[in-house]
Amino acid sequence: MNGPRLVAYVLAAIAVAILGVSLSWPGGSQGVPGPALVPRVLGAGLLVVALLIVRTPGHGAPAPVRNQVAVPIAMGLLAVYALLWHVVPYGVLTAVVLIAYLRTAGLSWRGALVAAVVMATALAVLFERGLGVRM
């Protein structure tokens, strides 16, 4: 099995897990999106990407790829985020995962901390005020 197909299978497994979990959530009513909207769109998008990669996998990346460690770390962070979703409060979990990801991407500790707090707060406000979804 080559690298792109392995990534496609991992993406497909994550997509199926997201779609499976969100099936029991309400989709919304009277034109107002429910809490299942974003996970379902994300799951469907990941599944489409996985299927496209399986259909035309291309070639693995050349050996001297810049930040080739960042991709597995990002996938691991997403897995940890999904596993701890019901255990750790939303704002704390989102901020910690964002800090780890931004540090992996090369930001300084201060820049990662500021960006993560701003993004976690913005997402919480968007979901709670904009979509009416309690986090």
Secondary structure, 3 states (H helix, E strand, C coil): CCHHHHHHHHHHHHHHHHHHHHCCCCCEECCEECCCHHHHHHHHHHHHHHHHHHHCCCCCCCCCCCCCCHHHHHHHHHHHHHHCCCCCCHHHHHHHHHHHHHHHCCCCHHHHHHHHHHHHHHHHHHHHHHCCCCC
